Amino acid sequence: MLHHSLSNARITLQLHRDPNVLFAGYKLPHPLQYKIIVRIHTTSQSSPTQAYTQAINDLDKELEYLKQAFEDEKNRYEDMMKQGF
């Protein structure tokens, strides 16, 4: 439950970064079913589908950056340990 709440909250936060998104929210109709309803309202310069796709792509890039930064730091730490620090 916590995982889906954090990830869906993160998606709505990412959607709100888009100046063409007027409203973004989600709800979980029933806690025992993994089904969410996402509601997105945009200006005429964008569509909800475009905004959602862009938000997912941006989050994917952020996660890839975090993954790479973590792996780089882990490798740096392992190298230091090999050298006896």
C-alpha positions as CSV (number, residue, x, y, z in Angstrom):
1,M,0.0,0.0,0.0
2,L,2.8,2.4,0.9
3,H,4.7,1.7,-2.3
4,H,1.7,2.6,-4.6
5,S,0.9,5.7,-2.5
6,L,4.4,7.0,-2.8
7,S,4.7,6.3,-6.5
8,N,1.3,7.7,-7.4
9,A,1.9,10.8,-5.3
10,R,5.2,11.2,-7.1
11,I,3.5,11.0,-10.4
12,T,1.0,13.7,-9.5
13,L,3.8,15.9,-8.1
14,Q,5.7,15.5,-11.4
15,L,2.5,16.4,-13.3
16,H,2.1,19.6,-11.3
17,R,5.6,20.7,-12.5
18,D,4.1,21.0,-16.0
19,P,2.8,24.5,-16.6
20,N,0.1,23.1,-18.9
21,V,-1.4,20.9,-16.2
22,L,-4.2,22.6,-14.3
23,F,-5.2,19.7,-12.1
24,A,-3.7,16.3,-11.4
25,G,-4.9,13.8,-8.8
26,Y,-5.5,10.2,-8.2
27,K,-7.7,8.0,-6.1
28,L,-7.7,4.3,-5.1
29,P,-11.3,3.1,-5.3
30,H,-10.7,0.1,-3.1
31,P,-7.7,-0.8,-1.0
32,L,-7.7,-4.5,-1.9
33,Q,-7.6,-3.9,-5.6
34,Y,-4.5,-2.4,-7.3
35,K,-6.5,0.0,-9.5
36,I,-6.0,3.7,-9.5
37,I,-8.0,6.4,-11.2
38,V,-5.8,9.3,-12.5
39,R,-7.5,12.6,-13.3
40,I,-5.6,15.2,-15.3
41,H,-6.8,18.5,-16.6
42,T,-4.6,20.5,-19.0
43,T,-4.6,23.7,-20.9
44,S,-5.4,23.7,-24.6
45,Q,-1.6,23.6,-25.3
46,S,-1.4,20.0,-24.1
47,S,-3.5,16.9,-23.6
48,P,-3.8,14.7,-20.5
49,T,-2.1,11.9,-22.3
50,Q,0.8,14.1,-23.4
51,A,1.2,15.4,-19.9
52,Y,1.1,11.9,-18.3
53,T,3.6,10.5,-20.8
54,Q,6.0,13.4,-20.2
55,A,5.7,13.0,-16.5
56,I,6.5,9.3,-16.7
57,N,9.5,10.0,-19.0
58,D,10.8,12.7,-16.7
59,L,10.5,10.4,-13.6
60,D,12.2,7.6,-15.5
61,K,15.2,10.0,-16.3
62,E,15.3,11.1,-12.6
63,L,15.3,7.5,-11.4
64,E,18.0,6.6,-13.9
65,Y,20.1,9.5,-12.7
66,L,19.7,8.5,-9.0
67,K,20.5,4.9,-9.9
68,Q,23.7,5.9,-11.6
69,A,24.7,8.3,-8.8
70,F,24.2,5.5,-6.3
71,E,26.2,3.0,-8.3
72,D,29.0,5.5,-8.8
73,E,29.2,6.2,-5.1
74,K,29.0,2.5,-4.2
75,N,31.9,1.7,-6.6
76,R,33.9,4.6,-5.1
77,Y,33.3,3.2,-1.6
78,E,34.3,-0.3,-2.7
79,D,37.5,1.0,-4.3
80,M,38.4,2.9,-1.1
81,M,37.8,-0.3,1.0
82,K,40.1,-2.3,-1.3
83,Q,42.8,0.3,-0.8
84,G,42.5,-0.1,3.0
85,F,40.7,3.1,4.0
